[in-house]
């Protein structure tokens, strides 16, 4: 007797795939955005900060609808991408895009806090020795903020695993293609006798979420110990 049915495993596997790609694709942008918000001063900084955190405030369905308008096959970005064979709407790649955007604020916030905890004088010292900004970041800043980067990535992964509203609006709920864990739970609850399958997937979701939160907390404590010099 298997723990999960093939259909349930399919939803779990697709969710892991979507969450992994959403996290990996978003991480470079998350580090850059967090660094810009933590270290740079530029016109419109608060606007950028607001846009970054907007997915946390907007209803997820609104975010999904905006993605559909923008990245749909007739959208201003989706239409040109379709011409070169890249399609997001109603594909698993669209699920990854939606999950990545919804998880992006959590990633940026965790990384930004870790950057702000680094003494800028350490970076200035490296710059005075003739090192470029990129080299200073790679050799001084990045090693110090690595726990924060990992914590942000873990939180983003967990958020991406649980994303539902924006995903189902943008890519629908197609078994084997766009049906992630939350979508599968929703689908099972709509059919007679599907409660057992839904409950098993709920347990899987809770285990993944708790594991991510524990790992993130461990990373946060490492940052705190580093700051205190312990």
C-alpha positions as CSV (number, residue, x, y, z in Angstrom):
1,X,0.0,0.0,0.0
2,X,1.5,3.3,-1.1
3,X,1.3,6.4,0.9
4,X,0.1,8.5,-2.1
5,X,-1.7,7.6,-5.3
6,X,0.0,8.2,-8.6
7,X,-2.2,11.3,-9.1
8,X,-1.2,12.6,-5.7
9,X,2.5,12.0,-6.3
10,X,2.1,13.8,-9.6
11,X,0.8,16.9,-7.8
12,X,3.6,16.7,-5.3
13,X,6.3,16.3,-7.9
14,X,5.0,19.1,-10.0
15,X,4.8,21.4,-6.9
16,X,8.4,20.6,-6.1
17,X,9.4,21.3,-9.7
18,X,7.5,24.6,-9.8
19,X,8.8,25.8,-6.4
20,X,12.4,24.9,-7.2
21,X,12.4,26.8,-10.5
22,X,10.5,29.7,-9.0
23,X,13.2,29.9,-6.2
24,X,16.2,29.5,-8.4
25,X,15.0,31.9,-11.1
26,X,14.0,34.5,-8.6
27,X,17.1,34.3,-6.4
28,X,19.5,36.5,-8.5
29,X,16.8,39.1,-8.8
30,X,16.1,38.9,-5.1
31,X,19.7,39.4,-4.1
32,X,20.0,42.4,-6.5
33,X,16.8,44.0,-5.4
34,X,17.5,43.5,-1.7
35,X,21.0,45.0,-2.1
36,X,19.6,48.0,-4.0
37,X,17.0,48.6,-1.3
38,X,19.5,48.2,1.5
39,X,22.5,50.1,0.1
40,X,21.5,52.4,-2.7
41,X,19.7,55.7,-2.7
42,X,17.8,56.5,-5.9
43,X,14.7,58.4,-7.0
44,X,11.6,56.2,-6.6
45,X,13.1,53.9,-4.1
46,X,9.9,53.8,-2.0
47,X,7.9,53.1,-5.1
48,X,10.2,50.1,-6.0
49,X,9.9,48.9,-2.4
50,X,6.1,49.1,-2.7
51,X,6.0,47.2,-5.9
52,X,8.2,44.5,-4.5
53,X,5.9,44.0,-1.6
54,X,2.7,44.5,-3.5
55,X,2.0,40.7,-4.0
56,X,1.8,40.4,-0.3
57,X,-1.0,43.0,-0.2
58,X,-3.0,42.3,-3.4
59,X,-5.4,39.4,-3.5
60,X,-3.6,36.5,-5.2
61,X,-6.3,36.3,-7.8
62,X,-5.6,39.9,-8.8
63,X,-1.9,39.1,-9.2
64,X,-2.8,36.1,-11.3
65,X,-5.2,38.1,-13.5
66,X,-2.5,40.7,-14.1
67,X,-0.1,38.0,-15.1
68,X,-2.6,36.6,-17.5
69,X,-3.1,40.1,-19.1
70,X,0.7,40.6,-19.3
71,X,2.1,37.2,-20.0
72,X,-0.9,35.6,-21.8
73,X,-0.5,34.7,-25.4
74,X,-2.1,38.1,-26.4
75,X,-0.4,40.1,-23.7
76,X,2.3,42.8,-24.3
77,X,5.0,40.4,-23.1
78,X,3.4,37.1,-23.7
79,X,2.7,37.7,-27.4
80,X,6.3,38.4,-28.4
81,X,7.5,35.5,-26.2
82,X,5.1,33.2,-28.0
83,X,6.7,34.1,-31.3
84,X,10.0,32.6,-30.1
85,X,8.3,29.5,-28.5
86,X,8.1,30.7,-24.9
87,X,4.6,30.3,-23.4
88,X,3.6,30.8,-19.8
89,X,-0.2,30.8,-19.7
90,X,-1.7,27.4,-18.8
91,X,1.8,25.8,-18.6
92,X,3.9,24.7,-15.7
93,X,6.3,27.4,-16.4
94,X,3.5,29.9,-15.8
95,X,2.9,28.2,-12.5
96,X,6.5,28.8,-11.6
97,X,6.3,32.4,-12.7
98,X,3.2,33.0,-10.6
99,X,4.7,31.2,-7.6
100,X,8.0,33.1,-7.9
101,X,6.3,36.5,-8.0
102,X,4.2,35.7,-4.9
103,X,7.2,34.4,-3.1
104,X,9.5,37.3,-4.1
105,X,8.7,39.7,-1.3
106,X,9.5,37.1,1.4
107,X,12.8,36.4,-0.3
108,X,13.8,40.0,-0.7
109,X,12.9,40.9,2.9
110,X,15.0,38.1,4.4
111,X,18.0,39.0,2.2
112,X,17.6,42.7,2.8
113,X,17.6,42.3,6.6
114,X,20.8,40.3,6.4
115,X,22.5,42.9,4.1
116,X,21.5,45.7,6.5
117,X,23.1,43.8,9.4
118,X,26.5,43.9,7.6
119,X,28.7,46.8,8.7
120,X,29.1,49.0,5.6
121,X,32.7,49.9,6.8
122,X,33.7,46.3,5.9
123,X,32.7,46.9,2.3
124,X,34.3,50.3,2.3
125,X,37.5,48.8,3.5
126,X,37.6,46.4,0.6
127,X,36.9,49.2,-1.8
128,X,39.8,51.3,-0.5
129,X,42.1,48.4,-1.4
130,X,41.2,48.9,-5.0
131,X,38.7,46.1,-5.4
132,X,35.7,46.6,-7.6
133,X,32.2,46.7,-6.2
134,X,31.4,43.4,-7.7
135,X,34.5,41.8,-6.1
136,X,33.8,43.4,-2.8
137,X,30.2,42.0,-2.9
138,X,31.5,38.5,-3.9
139,X,34.3,38.3,-1.3
140,X,33.0,40.4,1.6
141,X,29.3,40.9,1.5
142,X,28.0,37.6,0.1
143,X,29.8,35.3,2.6
144,X,28.3,37.4,5.5
145,X,24.8,37.4,4.1
146,X,24.8,33.8,2.9
147,X,22.6,32.6,5.9
148,X,20.1,35.3,5.0
149,X,20.1,34.3,1.4
150,X,19.5,30.7,2.3
151,X,16.7,31.7,4.7
152,X,15.1,33.8,2.0
153,X,15.4,31.0,-0.5
154,X,13.8,28.5,1.9
155,X,10.9,30.8,2.7
156,X,10.4,31.5,-1.0
157,X,10.4,27.8,-1.7
158,X,7.8,27.1,0.9
159,X,5.6,30.0,-0.2
160,X,5.9,28.8,-3.8
161,X,4.8,25.3,-2.7
162,X,1.7,26.7,-1.2
163,X,0.7,29.2,-3.8
164,X,-2.8,28.8,-5.1
165,X,-4.8,31.9,-6.0
166,X,-2.4,33.5,-8.6
167,X,-1.5,30.1,-10.0
168,X,-5.0,28.8,-10.6
169,X,-6.0,32.1,-12.2
170,X,-3.0,32.3,-14.5
171,X,-2.5,28.6,-15.5
172,X,-5.8,27.0,-14.4
173,X,-5.9,23.5,-12.8
174,X,-4.8,21.0,-15.4
175,X,-3.8,17.5,-13.9
176,X,-0.3,16.6,-14.8
177,X,0.5,20.1,-16.2
178,X,-0.5,22.8,-13.8
179,X,-2.1,21.0,-10.9
180,X,0.1,21.8,-7.9
181,X,-0.5,20.7,-4.3
182,X,-3.0,23.4,-3.4
183,X,-4.9,23.0,-6.7
184,X,-5.0,19.2,-6.2
185,X,-6.4,19.6,-2.7
186,X,-9.0,22.0,-4.0
187,X,-9.9,19.6,-6.8
188,X,-10.2,16.5,-4.5
189,X,-12.5,18.5,-2.1
190,X,-14.9,19.1,-5.0
191,X,-15.5,15.4,-5.8
192,X,-17.3,12.8,-3.6
193,X,-14.9,10.6,-1.7
194,X,-11.9,12.9,-2.3
195,X,-11.5,13.9,1.3
196,X,-8.9,11.2,2.0
197,X,-6.7,12.2,-0.9
198,X,-7.1,15.9,0.1
199,X,-6.1,15.1,3.7
200,X,-3.0,13.2,2.6
201,X,-1.9,16.1,0.5
202,X,-2.6,18.5,3.4
203,X,-0.3,16.4,5.6
204,X,2.4,16.6,3.0
205,X,2.0,20.4,2.7
206,X,2.2,20.9,6.5
207,X,5.4,18.8,6.7
208,X,7.1,20.7,3.9
209,X,6.0,24.1,5.4
210,X,7.1,23.2,8.9
211,X,10.5,21.9,7.6
212,X,11.0,25.2,5.7
213,X,10.1,27.3,8.7
214,X,12.4,25.4,11.0
215,X,15.3,25.7,8.5
216,X,14.6,29.4,8.1
217,X,14.6,29.9,11.9
218,X,17.9,28.1,12.2
219,X,19.4,30.4,9.5
220,X,18.0,33.5,11.2
221,X,19.6,32.5,14.5
222,X,22.9,32.1,12.8
223,X,22.6,35.6,11.5
224,X,21.8,36.9,15.0
225,X,24.8,35.1,16.5
226,X,27.0,36.5,13.7
227,X,25.8,40.0,14.4
228,X,26.3,39.7,18.2
229,X,29.7,38.2,17.6
230,X,28.9,35.1,19.5
